[in-house]
Amino acid sequence: MKSLHATEYQKFLDYMVAARKESGFTQQQLAERLGKPQSFVSKYESGERRLDILEFLDVCKVLSVSPVSIIERLECAR
């Protein structure tokens, strides 16, 4: 990961973790709702793997979070 984008991507991950916690889900519960192993959530939250856009939309849907709200937070933080 390039250092210029590493900070921005870390902010994205922080927002995704916060959204999960605010929605009251554990990693295991979110993974179950997504039909994925818990390691899927752990790996994207830690930055070990990246979410593609369709996965991002799926996570937002399960969390009942607007994807636009996450993107707007990122844009405001730039």
C-alpha positions as CSV (number, residue, x, y, z in Angstrom):
1,M,0.0,0.0,0.0
2,K,1.4,3.4,-0.9
3,S,2.0,5.7,2.0
4,L,0.0,8.5,0.5
5,H,-3.1,6.3,0.4
6,A,-2.3,4.3,3.5
7,T,-3.5,7.0,5.8
8,E,-6.7,7.6,3.9
9,Y,-7.4,3.8,3.7
10,Q,-6.8,3.5,7.4
11,K,-9.5,6.2,8.0
12,F,-11.8,4.2,5.8
13,L,-11.1,1.1,7.9
14,D,-11.7,3.1,11.1
15,Y,-15.0,4.3,9.8
16,M,-16.0,0.7,8.9
17,V,-15.0,-0.6,12.3
18,A,-16.9,2.2,14.0
19,A,-20.0,1.5,11.9
20,R,-19.9,-2.1,12.8
21,K,-19.6,-1.4,16.5
22,E,-22.3,1.4,16.4
23,S,-24.6,-1.1,14.7
24,G,-24.0,-3.5,17.6
25,F,-22.4,-6.3,15.7
26,T,-19.4,-8.4,16.6
27,Q,-17.1,-9.5,13.7
28,Q,-18.6,-13.0,14.0
29,Q,-22.2,-11.7,13.8
30,L,-21.4,-9.5,10.8
31,A,-19.6,-12.4,9.1
32,E,-22.6,-14.7,9.6
33,R,-25.0,-12.1,8.1
34,L,-22.7,-11.8,5.1
35,G,-22.3,-15.6,4.7
36,K,-18.6,-15.3,5.2
37,P,-16.1,-16.6,7.8
38,Q,-15.2,-14.3,10.7
39,S,-11.7,-14.0,9.2
40,F,-13.2,-12.1,6.3
41,V,-14.2,-9.3,8.6
42,S,-11.1,-9.4,10.6
43,K,-8.9,-9.3,7.5
44,Y,-10.5,-6.3,5.9
45,E,-10.8,-4.4,9.3
46,S,-7.1,-4.9,9.9
47,G,-6.1,-3.9,6.3
48,E,-4.8,-7.4,5.5
49,R,-7.3,-7.5,2.6
50,R,-9.2,-4.8,0.8
51,L,-12.9,-4.6,0.3
52,D,-14.0,-4.3,-3.3
53,I,-17.0,-2.0,-4.0
54,L,-19.6,-4.8,-4.0
55,E,-18.3,-6.2,-0.7
56,F,-18.4,-2.6,0.7
57,L,-22.0,-2.3,-0.4
58,D,-22.9,-5.6,1.2
59,V,-21.3,-4.7,4.5
60,C,-23.1,-1.3,4.5
61,K,-26.4,-3.0,3.8
62,V,-26.0,-5.5,6.7
63,L,-25.0,-2.7,9.0
64,S,-27.9,-0.4,7.8
65,V,-25.3,2.3,7.1
66,S,-25.4,4.4,4.0
67,P,-22.4,3.8,1.8
68,V,-22.6,7.5,0.9
69,S,-22.2,8.5,4.6
70,I,-18.9,6.6,4.8
71,I,-17.7,8.1,1.5
72,E,-18.7,11.6,2.7
73,R,-16.8,11.1,5.9
74,L,-13.7,10.2,3.9
75,E,-14.1,13.2,1.6
76,C,-14.5,15.6,4.6
77,A,-11.3,14.1,6.2
78,R,-9.2,14.8,3.1
